Amino acid sequence: MIADRFDAFPAAHRDIAREALIAAFGAAPIGAIATMTGGMTTASVYRVEVGARNYLLRVEGEPSPLRNPHQYRSMAIAAEARIAPAIHYVDEAARVVVMDFVEQVPLKAYSGGPTALARALGDLFSRVQATPVFPYYVNYPDIVTRLFAHVRRTGLFADGVLDPHVARLELLSKAYEAGATKPVSSHNDPTPGNILFDGERLWLIDWESACRNDPLIDVAIVLDGLVRTPVLEEVFLNAWLGRAPDDDIRVRLEVTRALTRLYYAGFFFSSCAAAPWKGDTDLSVPSLADFQQAIQAGRLKPGTPEIRYMRGKMFLASFLSGASTPGFGGAVL
């Protein structure tokens, strides 16, 4: 190995990266190292060339109070099932993993078009749920409640503005518990950036939130992120379930979908907690068309607190109304 290669890592990650790569590949020569950007994770992610292949080295971000302690076990189960990329080294204490690097092809290039992709996504999550069940971490309404309580403490919104959302969350949590089904392995964050296409098949990455959960959690998130037309929803649901969903599943899906929408509203708002604006009383949101137009015209810029805040408001509105969400910035169907 060439010692200077490791200067490409920030000082805080240099020793961790060195130990991980030596453990994974021994004395194999290290080539180019590149920082990967994008996605919704707080982890630091690097593409590392070893020999003639690229690998991915991932170091967790600072642990939060909501950190999932079972993410590496869940990821290992998924990798064994060839749902997650193959793992070459993991150190849970150092919070680092080395795995295969997936050379991405845009999802919109999926052979067979949107219908085939919706079917493949349904099959993918059917396979996730067929794996040995991931460890238990937390009941989903509880984590939504904790995250939303944090949002209320940030001061982003004036006192009382979010009270209707709290009341609806309490009602939905009771309905969710009343209809609880057998938990299964669940990724819990299958946003477009965490679903990769290599030109032949789909992979799931970023398993930070993975644990056992209700079968409809992943389904609800995919429907709001990637499969966004009624026709394609039916294709996805049939492929996932192996049959057409009955009325009970559809009713429970609406409850679950509302909870996942409030979770992502909380996620986007939390990322804006340090923003200068406080005490907001205006919950109005643009139409989906106006939102997209604002992005195209440059009035809302990707990656900024302003667009995350507006996306959070739109998820918040959909939590109450059931209207379509703005997605996560990578919807293709």
KOLGU-58939 format. One record per residue (C-alpha): z, y, x. Coordinates in pm, 1 decimal. Example, Ala and Ser with C-alpha at 12.3 -4.5 7.8 and 13.67 -1.06 7.14 Angstrom:
BEGIN
REC         up      north       east
REC      780.0     -450.0     1230.0
REC      714.0     -106.0     1367.0
END
This chain:
BEGIN
REC         up      north       east
REC        0.0        0.0        0.0
REC      -60.2      354.7      107.7
REC      267.6      544.9       75.4
REC       95.5      874.1        5.1
REC      -56.8      726.9     -309.9
REC      283.8      751.2     -474.0
REC      286.1     1127.7     -429.8
REC       66.9     1128.7     -739.7
REC      381.1     1047.2     -938.4
REC      635.7     1322.2    -1006.9
REC      943.8     1293.6     -787.6
REC     1158.5     1171.8    -1076.7
REC      931.1      869.5    -1128.6
REC      822.0      795.1     -772.6
REC     1082.6      533.6     -681.3
REC     1068.9      369.1    -1023.1
REC      690.2      345.0    -1002.5
REC      697.7      209.7     -646.9
REC      945.6      -64.9     -736.2
REC      757.0     -157.9    -1051.9
REC      416.9     -182.1     -883.6
REC      548.9     -380.2     -587.5
REC      724.0     -620.1     -825.0
REC      407.6     -659.1    -1031.8
REC      143.6     -676.9     -758.4
REC      316.6     -728.0     -424.9
REC      119.6     -587.4     -133.0
REC     -202.5     -536.5     -327.9
REC     -363.7     -202.4     -239.7
REC     -300.3       82.7     -480.2
REC     -599.5      301.0     -559.7
REC     -633.3      603.7     -783.5
REC     -340.2      713.3     -998.5
REC     -397.5      936.8    -1300.6
REC     -161.2     1084.2    -1557.6
REC     -261.0      997.9    -1913.2
REC     -222.9     1262.5    -2181.6
REC     -240.8     1267.9    -2557.9
REC      -65.9     1067.2    -2825.6
REC      267.3     1132.2    -2994.0
REC      497.8      967.0    -2740.9
REC      750.4     1136.6    -2512.1
REC      690.9      872.8    -2244.4
REC      511.5      943.6    -1916.1
REC      203.3      724.0    -1887.6
REC      -12.8      661.0    -1580.1
REC     -334.9      472.7    -1513.1
REC     -304.4      291.5    -1180.6
REC     -589.4      121.7     -996.8
REC     -487.8     -203.0     -826.6
REC     -768.2     -389.6     -655.7
REC    -1068.2     -363.8     -884.4
REC     -869.6     -326.7    -1207.2
REC     -682.6      -54.4    -1390.6
REC     -329.5     -102.1    -1518.4
REC      -95.0      116.2    -1717.2
REC      249.0      218.1    -1594.6
REC      474.4      367.1    -1860.1
REC      812.5      532.8    -1811.4
REC     1016.5      619.6    -2119.2
REC     1110.5      979.5    -2185.9
REC     1470.4     1092.9    -2213.7
REC     1650.6      865.5    -2461.0
REC     1729.7     1022.8    -2796.2
REC     2010.3      931.9    -3037.9
REC     1746.9      740.4    -3235.7
REC     1627.7      530.9    -2938.5
REC     1541.1      173.9    -3033.4
REC     1713.4      -69.7    -2791.7
REC     1485.7     -360.5    -2892.1
REC     1147.4     -210.7    -2809.1
REC     1081.8     -420.6    -2497.7
REC     1164.5     -750.5    -2667.8
REC      939.6     -656.3    -2958.6
REC      659.6     -554.9    -2721.8
REC      692.5     -884.8    -2532.3
REC      657.4    -1083.0    -2855.5
REC      348.5     -879.4    -2944.6
REC      200.3     -927.3    -2597.5
REC      252.8    -1303.7    -2620.9
REC       53.0    -1294.0    -2944.1
REC     -218.8    -1084.1    -2772.9
REC     -155.7     -794.0    -3008.7
REC      -16.4     -572.7    -2731.7
REC     -176.6     -561.4    -2384.6
REC      -50.0     -818.8    -2134.0
REC      273.5     -723.7    -1955.6
REC      295.1     -764.1    -1576.1
REC      640.3     -616.6    -1518.0
REC      920.9     -472.8    -1726.6
REC     1262.5     -331.8    -1634.8
REC     1459.3     -242.4    -1945.7
REC     1734.9      -69.9    -1747.6
REC     1485.2      157.2    -1570.1
REC     1283.9      186.6    -1893.2
REC      954.0      110.1    -1721.5
REC      672.3     -132.8    -1795.1
REC      343.3     -224.9    -1625.4
REC       71.5     -370.6    -1847.1
REC     -301.8     -410.1    -1879.2
REC     -494.1      -87.8    -1927.0
REC     -721.9      -84.3    -2230.7
REC    -1051.4       91.5    -2163.1
REC    -1094.7      269.8    -2494.5
REC    -1402.1      288.8    -2710.8
REC    -1379.1      532.5    -3006.7
REC    -1268.9      363.6    -3328.7
REC    -1565.4      521.2    -3506.3
REC    -1788.8      299.2    -3289.8
REC    -1637.9      -18.1    -3437.9
REC    -1915.8     -266.7    -3511.0
REC    -1981.9     -288.0    -3884.0
REC    -1853.8       61.6    -3952.8
REC    -1555.1      176.4    -4158.3
REC    -1544.7     -128.3    -4386.4
REC    -1532.8     -371.9    -4096.0
REC    -1269.4     -160.5    -3922.0
REC    -1051.7     -146.4    -4234.9
REC    -1076.2     -524.9    -4259.4
REC     -990.0     -566.7    -3891.0
REC     -689.6     -337.9    -3929.0
REC     -563.2     -543.7    -4221.6
REC     -599.2     -859.6    -4015.2
REC     -424.0     -696.1    -3718.7
REC     -112.3     -612.9    -3917.5
REC     -113.6     -952.2    -4084.3
REC      -96.5    -1096.7    -3732.0
REC      186.9     -860.9    -3635.0
REC      387.5     -979.3    -3934.2
REC      319.9    -1345.3    -3849.8
REC      487.4    -1321.6    -3506.7
REC      845.1    -1440.9    -3444.2
REC     1047.4    -1173.3    -3616.8
REC     1146.3     -875.5    -3401.4
REC     1517.1     -788.8    -3360.9
REC     1692.4     -580.4    -3625.0
REC     1759.5     -215.4    -3541.9
REC     1815.9        1.4    -3847.8
REC     1741.4       19.2    -4218.5
REC     1435.1      240.5    -4266.9
REC     1579.0      485.0    -4524.5
REC     1876.7      535.2    -4293.8
REC     1662.5      647.1    -4002.4
REC     1460.2      875.1    -4231.0
REC     1784.6     1025.4    -4360.3
REC     1918.6     1080.9    -4007.4
REC     1596.9     1243.8    -3890.4
REC     1574.8     1469.6    -4194.7
REC     1939.4     1570.8    -4153.8
REC     1850.5     1678.2    -3799.5
REC     1561.8     1888.1    -3934.9
REC     1797.6     2065.1    -4174.1
REC     2032.3     2145.0    -3884.6
REC     1757.0     2307.1    -3676.5
REC     1752.8     2620.1    -3891.7
REC     1375.2     2604.3    -3928.2
REC     1423.7     2637.7    -4303.6
REC     1658.5     2858.7    -4501.8
REC     1962.0     2699.8    -4664.6
REC     1875.1     2525.5    -4989.5
REC     1498.9     2517.7    -4936.6
REC     1499.8     2146.2    -4859.3
REC     1752.9     2044.5    -5126.1
REC     1485.1     1898.9    -5360.7
REC     1365.1     1676.8    -5077.1
REC     1717.1     1551.3    -5011.0
REC     1758.2     1465.9    -5378.9
REC     1426.8     1278.8    -5388.1
REC     1512.6     1095.0    -5066.9
REC     1834.9      968.0    -5223.7
REC     1648.0      838.5    -5529.3
REC     1375.4      674.2    -5322.8
REC     1627.7      511.3    -5090.2
REC     1795.1      345.9    -5388.4
REC     1460.4      229.1    -5525.3
REC     1363.6       96.4    -5181.8
REC     1686.5     -100.9    -5149.2
REC     1656.1     -237.8    -5502.9
REC     1313.1     -381.5    -5424.6
REC     1389.6     -499.2    -5071.0
REC     1181.3     -792.4    -4948.2
REC     1213.5    -1023.7    -4649.6
REC     1176.6     -816.6    -4330.0
REC      903.2     -896.9    -4080.6
REC      794.6     -781.0    -3736.4
REC      685.1     -418.8    -3762.0
REC      535.6     -170.1    -3516.6
REC      670.3      122.9    -3723.4
REC      442.7      385.6    -3565.5
REC       79.9      269.0    -3603.8
REC      -74.2      615.0    -3590.1
REC     -437.3      642.6    -3474.1
REC     -338.9      708.7    -3113.3
REC     -149.5      379.6    -3098.7
REC     -441.2      164.5    -3217.1
REC     -699.3      108.6    -2944.4
REC    -1046.8      -44.3    -2955.3
REC    -1187.9     -194.9    -2635.2
REC    -1539.0     -248.2    -2769.2
REC    -1460.1     -597.2    -2896.2
REC    -1116.3     -599.0    -3058.6
REC     -814.1     -388.4    -3155.0
REC     -486.0     -351.7    -2965.3
REC     -153.8     -192.3    -3055.2
REC       32.9       13.6    -2795.8
REC      353.7      223.0    -2776.3
REC      616.4      -13.2    -2914.4
REC      909.0      231.5    -2890.4
REC      989.0      203.2    -3261.0
REC      915.9     -166.5    -3310.4
REC     1176.6     -380.3    -3486.1
REC     1200.9     -593.4    -3797.2
REC     1128.8     -394.9    -4109.1
REC      981.8     -402.7    -4456.9
REC      624.7     -543.3    -4461.0
REC      493.4     -223.3    -4619.3
REC      608.7       24.8    -4352.4
REC      313.3      -34.1    -4118.7
REC       80.4      -60.9    -4417.2
REC      187.1      277.7    -4555.2
REC      142.4      450.9    -4219.3
REC     -204.2      304.5    -4160.9
REC     -315.3      413.1    -4507.8
REC     -211.1      771.6    -4434.2
REC     -350.8      771.8    -4082.2
REC     -671.2      572.0    -4064.3
REC     -771.0      417.2    -4396.5
REC     -806.1      723.1    -4615.7
REC    -1040.2      640.3    -4904.3
REC     -958.3      430.6    -5214.3
REC    -1236.9      179.9    -5146.9
REC    -1131.0      123.1    -4787.1
REC     -766.6      100.4    -4891.9
REC     -856.8     -200.7    -5105.0
REC    -1046.2     -360.5    -4816.7
REC     -747.9     -308.7    -4586.4
REC     -488.9     -432.3    -4838.0
REC     -688.8     -745.5    -4921.3
REC     -734.0     -828.4    -4552.7
REC     -366.2     -770.1    -4478.0
REC     -235.1     -967.5    -4773.2
REC     -508.3    -1229.0    -4802.6
REC     -548.7    -1138.1    -5169.6
REC     -549.7     -836.5    -5397.0
REC     -205.9     -673.0    -5415.0
REC      -25.4     -710.3    -5747.5
REC      139.9     -430.2    -5943.8
REC      481.8     -490.7    -5786.4
REC      339.9     -441.8    -5436.8
REC      154.4     -127.6    -5541.2
REC      468.2       25.0    -5693.6
REC      672.8      -55.4    -5385.5
REC      396.9       79.5    -5163.3
REC      425.6      418.7    -5332.6
REC      800.1      427.5    -5262.8
REC      749.9      318.5    -4902.7
REC      465.4      562.7    -4849.5
REC      685.0      852.6    -4960.8
REC      953.4      749.1    -4710.5
REC      708.1      722.4    -4421.7
REC      567.7     1064.2    -4511.4
REC      912.0     1221.8    -4495.4
REC      973.3     1046.0    -4163.9
REC      662.4     1201.9    -4010.7
REC      742.9     1540.2    -4162.3
REC     1074.2     1510.5    -3978.6
REC      897.9     1403.1    -3660.9
REC      666.1     1703.5    -3660.0
REC      944.1     1947.9    -3749.5
REC     1171.5     1806.5    -3478.2
REC      901.2     1874.0    -3221.2
REC      916.7     2241.0    -3328.9
REC     1296.0     2272.1    -3321.0
REC     1282.9     2525.7    -3036.1
REC     1018.6     2740.4    -3207.0
REC     1105.7     3109.7    -3248.3
REC     1065.8     3111.9    -3626.3
REC     1376.5     3029.1    -3832.7
REC     1490.9     3046.4    -4193.3
REC     1152.0     2970.5    -4347.9
REC     1144.6     2988.7    -4727.8
REC      772.3     2928.1    -4775.3
REC      673.7     2564.3    -4834.0
REC      317.2     2640.4    -4943.5
REC       44.9     2446.6    -4762.0
REC     -333.6     2474.3    -4732.3
REC     -573.0     2225.6    -4885.5
REC     -698.1     1952.6    -4652.9
REC    -1033.6     2131.4    -4633.5
REC     -872.4     2464.3    -4544.9
REC     -651.6     2294.1    -4286.4
REC     -953.6     2139.2    -4115.4
REC    -1138.6     2471.1    -4131.7
REC     -845.1     2646.7    -3962.7
REC     -862.5     2392.9    -3679.3
REC    -1239.6     2423.5    -3642.3
REC    -1217.7     2803.7    -3643.2
REC     -944.4     2798.8    -3378.3
REC     -676.0     2951.8    -3598.9
REC     -473.1     2633.3    -3551.3
REC     -495.3     2481.0    -3205.0
REC     -425.7     2110.7    -3135.4
REC     -109.9     2047.7    -2936.7
REC       64.2     2371.3    -3036.2
REC      393.3     2409.1    -3226.6
REC      204.8     2595.3    -3499.1
REC      -21.6     2303.8    -3586.8
REC      264.5     2053.5    -3566.8
REC      471.5     2272.8    -3797.3
REC      191.2     2301.3    -4051.6
REC      122.4     1928.5    -4032.8
REC      493.1     1871.7    -4096.5
REC      481.0     2100.3    -4400.3
REC      182.6     1910.1    -4536.7
REC      358.1     1575.1    -4494.2
REC      662.4     1731.1    -4661.5
REC      449.9     1842.5    -4956.6
REC      292.6     1497.9    -4990.0
REC      641.1     1343.3    -4993.7
REC      711.2     1529.6    -5318.2
REC      366.0     1530.3    -5475.6
REC      201.0     1209.3    -5359.3
REC     -105.4     1408.3    -5252.0
REC     -304.3     1305.2    -4945.1
REC     -152.4     1384.4    -4607.5
REC     -337.3     1565.8    -4327.7
REC     -322.1     1251.2    -4115.3
REC     -215.7     1248.8    -3752.9
REC     -514.5     1411.8    -3591.1
REC     -719.7     1098.6    -3529.7
REC     -827.4      962.3    -3867.2
REC    -1176.6      815.0    -3862.7
REC    -1224.9      639.6    -4198.4
END
